Amino acid sequence: MKVTVELSEKEMREVCRATGEKKKGPAIRKMVTDALRFKRRKQLFKKFVTGEWSVDLEPWQVTRERERQNARKLVESWSK
């Protein structure tokens, strides 16, 4: 789909600089897709912060504690 966008030369240079693109079309496309990606990530982040989505880390915590205990035992065996 083609869309007409009006930007000043200064704004267009800024868009090109921000995206790293040299041509106007690819620069605008990258700016829009990056903005959409950022918006989606922000929405997902909000779901975690509000508690709508969550992650159960109990197995990770149990594994981490077991690793710590094993490390303590290893240190104790070295100091003997």
VMD Tcl script that draws the C-alpha trace (Angstrom):
set ca {
  {0.00 0.00 0.00}
  {1.28 3.44 -0.81}
  {0.78 6.34 1.54}
  {1.68 10.00 1.10}
  {3.36 11.60 4.10}
  {4.32 15.23 4.46}
  {7.54 15.86 6.40}
  {9.94 18.76 6.42}
  {13.42 18.19 5.04}
  {14.77 18.43 8.58}
  {12.36 15.75 9.84}
  {13.18 13.50 6.88}
  {16.91 13.83 7.57}
  {16.23 12.96 11.21}
  {14.21 9.88 10.19}
  {17.01 8.74 7.88}
  {19.61 9.32 10.57}
  {17.54 7.48 13.22}
  {16.90 4.46 11.00}
  {20.28 4.33 9.30}
  {18.58 4.26 5.90}
  {19.75 6.52 3.07}
  {16.60 6.48 0.96}
  {13.36 8.08 2.08}
  {10.97 5.19 1.41}
  {12.91 2.52 3.31}
  {13.57 5.02 6.13}
  {9.86 5.73 6.60}
  {9.01 2.01 6.40}
  {11.62 1.12 9.01}
  {10.50 3.94 11.31}
  {6.88 2.76 11.16}
  {7.67 -0.93 11.64}
  {10.01 -0.14 14.55}
  {7.31 2.02 16.16}
  {4.75 -0.79 15.79}
  {7.17 -3.33 17.26}
  {7.83 -1.01 20.21}
  {4.08 -0.52 20.75}
  {3.49 -4.30 20.80}
  {6.32 -4.85 23.29}
  {4.93 -2.10 25.49}
  {1.50 -3.77 25.48}
  {3.01 -7.16 26.39}
  {5.10 -5.58 29.15}
  {1.96 -3.93 30.55}
  {0.25 -7.33 30.77}
  {3.09 -8.68 32.90}
  {3.24 -5.59 35.12}
  {-0.51 -5.60 35.77}
  {-0.48 -9.34 36.48}
  {-2.75 -10.22 33.56}
  {0.06 -12.52 32.43}
  {2.55 -14.15 34.76}
  {5.39 -16.62 34.79}
  {5.85 -19.30 37.42}
  {9.51 -19.34 38.35}
  {9.32 -21.88 41.16}
  {11.15 -24.64 39.26}
  {13.91 -22.15 38.41}
  {14.17 -21.08 42.04}
  {14.37 -24.69 43.23}
  {17.09 -25.45 40.69}
  {19.02 -22.32 41.69}
  {18.91 -23.29 45.38}
  {20.11 -26.80 44.54}
  {23.03 -25.31 42.58}
  {23.94 -23.13 45.56}
  {23.88 -26.11 47.92}
  {26.10 -28.11 45.55}
  {28.51 -25.18 45.30}
  {28.70 -24.95 49.12}
  {29.44 -28.69 49.36}
  {32.14 -28.36 46.72}
  {33.79 -25.45 48.57}
  {33.63 -27.43 51.82}
  {35.29 -30.45 50.19}
  {38.11 -28.24 48.85}
  {38.80 -26.69 52.23}
  {39.38 -30.09 53.90}
}
mol new
graphics top color blue
foreach p $ca { graphics top sphere $p radius 0.5 }
foreach p [lrange $ca 0 end-1] q [lrange $ca 1 end] { graphics top cylinder $p $q radius 0.2 }
display resetview
